[in-house]
């Protein structure tokens, strides 16, 4: 359910994301006030019932009769609370189950969902067993003047059972998760990866693709200027053909490596359909690898939504305009990807060439000498 909550926190109107005009999410204060009022009414009802029982108890005693057995009363309330709680858990799954993450659109996403399902089933089994036992014991062994308590200071068998079984189960889950994570973050086969530079700042994502050489040029925060806002180091020739794009295009069934960094505060790269989430930390480059398996067109058909778009969100509350940090992500065929890539403009535009004392694109086409002034 936590993953589903993350999705709800990060997602805003899909139509706004598609047009690039993100609007601040509106809070339905009427709905919030309604549930707050319900909570206070329940508390008031419990208090009223308690007072009525207290008055009834005092009345019995004034009449010389035996008063209420408050241990039995409280034990009964515990059973009622148990039944209400179990029904609440059932209701939560049946009514809010659709709020979990959508269908996985990446290869590793299937494994993540399997882990989530197994963990949820195990924890729910433990939850129901422990809660039923807890409240049953409260009721069964409530105070009685006719029964003496039996003190059990130690039992080796019980200690072994509730230590070994959870340890084994948790070890299996941790090992399963460890190998799944290792497979996701596998740093081998780098030649087959499509490297995409994702840089976060308040309040936008900047995307940079490698050019024909397939290699992203290095960056240095000391080189950041108004024109070179990513601080790309043009002392390296691999930087010359880098591309700056506004929409993230991904070829289906190809390995994607997102090189993630932030320039100011902590952000978080979050793409729920791909089960991708990793913090973007200033000064600490990170990466995430995944393979998209469902194209945008296929997902639109699955959801029967012709306007559907995959979206890159920020899943950290990074400031007042946090909700603006969205980028459209499109998964397309290899041919469509190559066509799109060929139409993208280089990061090294004329304004940046002028700042670095490069020859402009027009001068280069006229055969002028291209002179590089080293970045200072």
FIGUTI-761221 format. One record per residue (C-alpha): residue number from 1; x, y, z. Coordinates in nm, 4 decimals. Example, Ala and Ser with C-alpha at 12.3 -4.5 7.8 and 13.67 -1.06 7.14 Angstrom:
2
1, 1.2300, -0.4500, 0.7800 .
2, 1.3670, -0.1060, 0.7140 .
// end
This chain:
376
1, 0.0000, 0.0000, 0.0000 .
2, 0.2948, 0.2327, 0.0606 .
3, 0.3932, 0.2093, -0.3043 .
4, 0.0398, 0.2956, -0.4009 .
5, 0.0524, 0.5930, -0.1665 .
6, 0.3750, 0.7084, -0.3323 .
7, 0.2030, 0.6920, -0.6684 .
8, -0.0861, 0.9043, -0.5473 .
9, 0.1487, 1.1584, -0.3905 .
10, 0.3575, 1.1954, -0.7034 .
11, 0.0935, 1.1887, -0.9744 .
12, -0.0929, 1.4960, -1.0871 .
13, -0.3210, 1.5545, -1.3804 .
14, -0.1990, 1.3497, -1.6780 .
15, -0.3348, 1.5983, -1.9236 .
16, -0.1320, 1.8777, -1.7684 .
17, 0.1794, 1.6631, -1.7890 .
18, 0.1195, 1.5923, -2.1550 .
19, 0.0919, 1.9599, -2.2407 .
20, 0.3774, 2.0619, -2.0126 .
21, 0.1482, 2.2908, -1.8113 .
22, 0.1469, 2.1434, -1.4622 .
23, -0.1023, 2.2888, -1.2201 .
24, -0.0870, 2.2861, -0.8423 .
25, -0.2876, 1.9912, -0.7052 .
26, -0.6034, 2.0996, -0.5274 .
27, -0.6837, 1.9639, -0.1821 .
28, -1.0444, 1.8670, -0.1216 .
29, -1.0790, 2.0234, 0.2211 .
30, -1.4490, 1.9303, 0.2269 .
31, -1.3542, 1.5628, 0.2120 .
32, -1.0871, 1.6070, 0.4793 .
33, -1.3282, 1.7894, 0.7106 .
34, -1.5859, 1.5146, 0.6606 .
35, -1.3524, 1.2403, 0.7819 .
36, -1.2244, 1.4531, 1.0701 .
37, -1.5846, 1.5100, 1.1764 .
38, -1.6581, 1.1365, 1.1540 .
39, -1.3558, 1.0650, 1.3746 .
40, -1.4674, 1.3120, 1.6403 .
41, -1.8226, 1.1760, 1.6306 .
42, -1.6912, 0.8238, 1.6889 .
43, -1.4803, 0.9465, 1.9806 .
44, -1.7844, 1.1301, 2.1191 .
45, -1.9963, 0.8170, 2.0826 .
46, -1.7413, 0.6069, 2.2721 .
47, -1.7255, 0.8693, 2.5474 .
48, -2.1069, 0.8793, 2.5750 .
49, -2.1308, 0.4995, 2.5976 .
50, -1.8615, 0.5015, 2.8656 .
51, -2.0490, 0.7620, 3.0698 .
52, -2.3765, 0.5704, 3.0362 .
53, -2.2103, 0.2528, 3.1606 .
54, -2.0515, 0.4440, 3.4480 .
55, -2.3882, 0.5899, 3.5519 .
56, -2.5483, 0.2459, 3.5243 .
57, -2.2725, 0.0981, 3.7416 .
58, -2.3209, 0.3656, 4.0097 .
59, -2.6991, 0.3123, 4.0005 .
60, -2.6582, -0.0596, 4.0640 .
61, -2.4283, 0.0053, 4.3582 .
62, -2.6695, 0.2620, 4.5080 .
63, -2.9416, -0.0039, 4.4925 .
64, -2.7171, -0.2418, 4.6828 .
65, -2.6603, -0.4604, 4.3821 .
66, -2.3354, -0.5848, 4.2361 .
67, -2.1839, -0.3365, 3.9943 .
68, -2.0534, -0.4018, 3.6470 .
69, -1.7514, -0.6240, 3.5963 .
70, -1.5339, -0.3680, 3.4229 .
71, -1.2760, -0.6291, 3.3245 .
72, -1.5443, -0.8105, 3.1261 .
73, -1.6685, -0.4817, 2.9801 .
74, -1.3216, -0.3827, 2.8607 .
75, -1.2497, -0.7334, 2.7298 .
76, -1.5754, -0.7220, 2.5331 .
77, -1.4796, -0.3842, 2.3879 .
78, -1.1473, -0.5390, 2.2822 .
79, -1.3299, -0.8096, 2.0850 .
80, -1.5538, -0.5465, 1.9228 .
81, -1.2455, -0.3425, 1.8358 .
82, -1.0841, -0.6547, 1.6848 .
83, -1.3859, -0.7254, 1.4635 .
84, -1.4059, -0.3627, 1.3484 .
85, -1.0313, -0.3583, 1.2792 .
86, -1.0389, -0.6805, 1.0775 .
87, -1.3302, -0.5511, 0.8747 .
88, -1.1405, -0.2250, 0.8226 .
89, -0.8416, -0.4173, 0.6857 .
90, -1.0712, -0.6135, 0.4540 .
91, -1.2442, -0.2933, 0.3397 .
92, -0.9098, -0.1255, 0.2751 .
93, -0.8014, -0.4028, 0.0397 .
94, -1.1327, -0.4298, -0.1434 .
95, -1.2042, -0.0572, -0.1786 .
96, -0.8528, 0.0848, -0.2077 .
97, -0.6738, -0.2050, -0.3713 .
98, -0.6956, -0.0289, -0.7066 .
99, -0.4727, 0.2468, -0.5679 .
100, -0.1669, 0.0228, -0.5790 .
101, 0.0881, 0.0625, -0.8556 .
102, -0.0275, 0.0092, -1.2149 .
103, 0.0896, -0.2649, -1.4487 .
104, 0.4677, -0.2850, -1.4658 .
105, 0.6099, -0.1621, -1.7964 .
106, 0.9697, -0.2710, -1.7369 .
107, 1.1497, -0.6036, -1.7172 .
108, 1.2554, -0.5660, -1.3545 .
109, 0.9149, -0.4241, -1.2593 .
110, 0.7658, -0.7734, -1.2731 .
111, 1.0220, -0.8937, -1.0171 .
112, 0.9556, -0.5918, -0.7964 .
113, 0.5830, -0.6676, -0.8030 .
114, 0.6473, -1.0315, -0.7159 .
115, 0.8521, -0.9230, -0.4143 .
116, 0.5827, -0.6789, -0.3108 .
117, 0.3086, -0.9422, -0.3422 .
118, 0.5004, -1.2051, -0.1446 .
119, 0.5887, -0.9548, 0.1287 .
120, 0.2296, -0.8310, 0.1497 .
121, 0.0876, -1.1834, 0.1769 .
122, 0.3348, -1.2827, 0.4481 .
123, 0.2820, -0.9666, 0.6519 .
124, -0.0960, -0.9933, 0.6242 .
125, -0.0898, -1.3550, 0.7439 .
126, 0.1224, -1.2514, 1.0410 .
127, -0.1019, -0.9495, 1.1014 .
128, -0.4247, -1.1506, 1.1176 .
129, -0.2756, -1.4290, 1.3303 .
130, -0.1107, -1.1970, 1.5834 .
131, -0.4080, -0.9611, 1.6171 .
132, -0.6589, -1.2428, 1.6618 .
133, -0.4370, -1.4110, 1.9218 .
134, -0.3687, -1.0822, 2.1005 .
135, -0.7324, -0.9827, 2.1470 .
136, -0.8486, -1.3394, 2.2095 .
137, -0.5983, -1.3722, 2.4923 .
138, -0.7104, -1.0357, 2.6308 .
139, -1.0668, -1.1634, 2.6464 .
140, -0.9950, -1.5204, 2.7516 .
141, -0.7550, -1.4329, 3.0309 .
142, -0.9197, -1.1206, 3.1693 .
143, -0.9063, -1.0831, 3.5447 .
144, -1.1202, -1.3213, 3.7457 .
145, -1.1263, -1.3598, 4.1225 .
146, -1.1868, -1.7321, 4.0720 .
147, -0.8633, -1.7866, 3.8795 .
148, -0.5052, -1.7466, 3.9875 .
149, -0.2453, -1.6277, 3.7395 .
150, 0.0194, -1.8712, 3.6242 .
151, 0.3595, -1.7103, 3.5862 .
152, 0.5779, -1.8451, 3.3047 .
153, 0.9154, -1.6718, 3.3413 .
154, 1.0888, -1.8560, 3.0577 .
155, 1.0289, -2.1156, 2.7880 .
156, 1.3123, -2.2152, 2.5557 .
157, 1.0820, -2.3700, 2.2957 .
158, 0.8711, -2.0561, 2.2585 .
159, 1.1830, -1.8388, 2.2429 .
160, 1.3284, -2.0540, 1.9647 .
161, 1.0055, -2.0576, 1.7643 .
162, 0.9447, -1.6821, 1.7627 .
163, 1.3118, -1.6089, 1.6982 .
164, 1.4070, -1.8666, 1.4350 .
165, 1.0932, -1.8537, 1.2177 .
166, 1.0906, -1.4713, 1.1711 .
167, 1.4683, -1.4752, 1.1193 .
168, 1.4416, -1.7365, 0.8434 .
169, 1.1511, -1.5607, 0.6703 .
170, 1.3187, -1.2191, 0.6850 .
171, 1.6484, -1.3640, 0.5630 .
172, 1.4752, -1.5163, 0.2603 .
173, 1.3046, -1.1842, 0.1816 .
174, 1.6264, -0.9860, 0.2236 .
175, 1.8317, -1.2255, 0.0090 .
176, 1.5586, -1.2286, -0.2559 .
177, 1.5567, -0.8480, -0.2554 .
178, 1.9363, -0.8262, -0.2598 .
179, 1.9763, -1.0394, -0.5713 .
180, 1.6863, -0.8631, -0.7430 .
181, 1.8476, -0.5254, -0.6732 .
182, 2.1873, -0.6513, -0.7888 .
183, 2.0340, -0.7649, -1.1155 .
184, 1.8620, -0.4289, -1.1645 .
185, 2.1761, -0.2290, -1.0925 .
186, 2.4062, -0.4584, -1.2897 .
187, 2.6908, -0.2413, -1.4208 .
188, 2.8042, -0.4922, -1.6835 .
189, 2.7310, -0.4713, -2.0573 .
190, 2.7754, -0.0944, -2.0500 .
191, 2.8201, -0.0866, -2.4283 .
192, 2.4588, -0.1935, -2.4744 .
193, 2.3171, 0.0747, -2.2429 .
194, 2.1579, 0.3944, -2.3684 .
195, 2.2915, 0.6574, -2.1295 .
196, 2.0617, 0.9465, -2.0440 .
197, 2.1711, 1.2305, -1.8195 .
198, 1.8924, 1.3349, -1.5781 .
199, 1.9645, 1.6460, -1.3715 .
200, 1.7181, 1.7875, -1.1211 .
201, 1.6914, 2.1418, -0.9943 .
202, 1.4145, 2.3553, -0.8530 .
203, 1.1786, 2.2999, -1.0274 .
204, 1.2529, 2.1063, -1.3449 .
205, 1.4327, 1.8073, -1.4921 .
206, 1.7054, 1.8579, -1.7526 .
207, 1.7637, 1.5744, -2.0011 .
208, 2.0797, 1.5163, -2.2048 .
209, 2.1375, 1.2378, -2.4586 .
210, 2.4648, 1.1270, -2.6173 .
211, 2.5206, 1.2064, -2.9834 .
212, 2.6420, 0.9780, -3.2608 .
213, 2.9417, 0.8624, -3.0569 .
214, 2.7052, 0.7173, -2.7949 .
215, 2.9072, 0.8749, -2.5123 .
216, 2.7908, 1.1502, -2.2793 .
217, 3.0405, 1.4258, -2.2184 .
218, 3.1538, 1.4861, -1.8578 .
219, 3.0092, 1.7569, -1.6344 .
220, 3.1627, 1.9834, -1.3733 .
221, 2.9552, 2.2028, -1.1432 .
222, 3.2262, 2.4699, -1.1615 .
223, 3.1456, 2.5182, -1.5299 .
224, 2.7779, 2.6000, -1.4754 .
225, 2.6762, 2.9310, -1.6318 .
226, 2.3543, 3.0858, -1.7513 .
227, 2.4121, 2.9311, -2.0931 .
228, 2.5841, 2.6092, -1.9872 .
229, 2.3324, 2.5304, -1.7140 .
230, 2.4467, 2.1685, -1.6763 .
231, 2.8168, 2.2499, -1.6568 .
232, 2.9142, 2.0281, -1.9514 .
233, 3.2907, 2.0137, -1.9975 .
234, 3.3739, 2.0898, -2.3605 .
235, 3.7406, 2.0088, -2.3197 .
236, 3.6263, 1.6563, -2.4051 .
237, 3.5257, 1.5889, -2.7646 .
238, 3.2569, 1.3486, -2.6446 .
239, 3.0624, 1.6566, -2.5271 .
240, 3.0414, 1.8184, -2.8704 .
241, 2.7534, 1.6109, -3.0065 .
242, 2.5486, 1.5748, -2.6855 .
243, 2.1787, 1.6471, -2.7294 .
244, 1.9493, 1.8475, -2.5036 .
245, 1.5877, 1.7276, -2.5185 .
246, 1.2591, 1.8181, -2.3561 .
247, 1.0823, 1.4811, -2.3787 .
248, 1.2396, 1.1524, -2.2769 .
249, 1.2148, 0.9015, -2.5619 .
250, 1.3054, 0.5389, -2.4908 .
251, 1.3344, 0.2505, -2.7379 .
252, 1.1348, -0.0507, -2.6234 .
253, 1.3251, -0.3585, -2.5006 .
254, 1.6552, -0.1693, -2.4824 .
255, 1.8668, -0.1259, -2.1690 .
256, 1.8394, 0.2294, -2.0360 .
257, 2.0819, 0.3794, -1.7865 .
258, 1.9723, 0.7007, -1.6178 .
259, 2.2677, 0.8991, -1.4821 .
260, 2.1097, 1.0988, -1.2015 .
261, 2.2264, 1.4149, -1.0266 .
262, 2.0789, 1.7213, -0.8554 .
263, 2.2087, 2.0769, -0.8548 .
264, 2.0483, 2.2242, -0.5440 .
265, 1.8403, 2.0100, -0.3066 .
266, 1.7529, 1.6413, -0.2961 .
267, 1.5081, 1.5377, -0.5668 .
268, 1.3884, 1.1899, -0.6574 .
269, 1.3554, 1.0374, -1.0034 .
270, 1.0243, 0.8523, -1.0016 .
271, 0.8575, 0.6688, -1.2897 .
272, 0.5918, 0.4429, -1.1352 .
273, 0.5065, 0.2389, -1.4445 .
274, 0.8724, 0.1428, -1.4821 .
275, 0.9199, 0.0845, -1.1066 .
276, 1.2017, 0.3382, -1.1123 .
277, 1.2743, 0.5513, -0.8093 .
278, 1.6099, 0.6829, -0.6944 .
279, 1.7150, 0.9989, -0.5156 .
280, 1.8959, 1.2725, -0.7039 .
281, 2.1506, 1.4052, -0.4559 .
282, 2.3702, 1.7144, -0.5045 .
283, 2.7335, 1.6096, -0.5390 .
284, 2.6538, 1.2370, -0.5445 .
285, 2.6018, 1.0922, -0.8948 .
286, 2.3786, 0.7843, -0.8989 .
287, 2.2275, 0.5706, -1.1726 .
288, 1.9343, 0.3401, -1.2385 .
289, 1.9086, 0.0773, -1.5121 .
290, 1.5888, -0.0633, -1.6573 .
291, 1.4418, -0.2085, -1.9757 .
292, 1.1027, -0.0686, -2.0877 .
293, 0.8820, -0.3460, -2.2245 .
294, 0.5537, -0.1750, -2.3174 .
295, 0.5399, 0.1105, -2.5652 .
296, 0.3295, 0.4181, -2.5035 .
297, 0.0950, 0.3138, -2.7840 .
298, 0.0497, -0.0327, -2.6325 .
299, -0.0217, 0.1102, -2.2879 .
300, -0.2739, 0.3522, -2.4350 .
301, -0.4518, 0.0545, -2.5898 .
302, -0.4385, -0.1416, -2.2628 .
303, -0.5833, 0.1477, -2.0635 .
304, -0.8176, 0.2590, -2.3417 .
305, -0.6790, 0.6089, -2.2944 .
306, -0.5504, 0.7766, -2.6128 .
307, -0.4020, 1.0639, -2.4100 .
308, -0.1994, 0.8468, -2.1730 .
309, 0.1661, 0.9364, -2.1218 .
310, 0.4368, 0.7847, -1.9074 .
311, 0.5708, 1.0568, -1.6801 .
312, 0.8901, 1.1318, -1.4924 .
313, 0.8041, 1.2807, -1.1527 .
314, 0.9949, 1.4120, -0.8550 .
315, 0.9017, 1.2095, -0.5475 .
316, 1.0652, 1.4376, -0.2915 .
317, 0.8965, 1.7470, -0.1540 .
318, 1.1659, 1.9796, -0.2867 .
319, 0.9926, 2.3156, -0.2535 .
320, 0.6834, 2.5181, -0.3296 .
321, 0.6656, 2.4255, -0.6988 .
322, 0.7567, 2.0598, -0.6493 .
323, 0.4538, 1.9551, -0.8550 .
324, 0.6040, 2.1217, -1.1638 .
325, 0.8831, 1.8651, -1.1862 .
326, 0.7335, 1.6479, -1.4579 .
327, 0.8624, 1.5241, -1.7903 .
328, 0.6749, 1.3248, -2.0505 .
329, 0.8336, 0.9856, -2.1216 .
330, 0.7536, 0.8048, -2.4457 .
331, 0.8453, 0.4447, -2.5203 .
332, 0.8635, 0.3807, -2.8932 .
333, 1.0029, 0.1326, -3.1422 .
334, 1.3713, 0.1398, -3.2364 .
335, 1.2923, 0.2961, -3.5750 .
336, 1.0800, 0.5700, -3.4174 .
337, 1.3511, 0.6332, -3.1600 .
338, 1.6229, 0.6760, -3.4231 .
339, 1.3996, 0.9089, -3.6261 .
340, 1.3290, 1.1215, -3.3191 .
341, 1.6962, 1.1226, -3.2187 .
342, 1.8041, 1.2504, -3.5599 .
343, 1.5799, 1.5558, -3.5197 .
344, 1.7125, 1.6691, -3.1814 .
345, 1.9254, 1.9801, -3.1447 .
346, 2.2736, 1.9693, -2.9915 .
347, 2.3375, 2.0947, -2.6409 .
348, 2.6218, 2.3023, -2.7872 .
349, 2.4050, 2.5743, -2.9399 .
350, 2.5194, 2.9017, -3.0954 .
351, 2.4863, 3.0959, -2.7681 .
352, 2.7100, 2.8465, -2.5920 .
353, 2.9542, 2.8443, -2.8832 .
354, 2.9815, 3.2203, -2.8545 .
355, 3.0415, 3.2007, -2.4806 .
356, 3.3151, 2.9399, -2.5299 .
357, 3.4591, 3.1190, -2.8346 .
358, 3.3708, 2.8332, -3.0668 .
359, 3.2967, 2.8962, -3.4310 .
360, 2.9214, 2.9135, -3.4827 .
361, 2.7401, 2.6426, -3.6734 .
362, 2.7099, 2.8731, -3.9759 .
363, 3.0805, 2.9572, -3.9685 .
364, 3.1644, 2.5883, -3.9539 .
365, 2.9494, 2.5210, -4.2579 .
366, 3.1451, 2.7955, -4.4390 .
367, 3.4741, 2.6272, -4.3586 .
368, 3.5881, 2.8622, -4.0809 .
369, 3.8376, 2.7353, -3.8275 .
370, 3.6836, 2.6125, -3.5044 .
371, 3.8813, 2.7474, -3.2086 .
372, 3.8264, 2.6098, -2.8604 .
373, 3.8736, 2.8366, -2.5631 .
374, 3.9261, 2.6154, -2.2612 .
375, 3.6519, 2.6369, -1.9988 .
376, 3.7672, 2.8396, -1.7021 .
// end
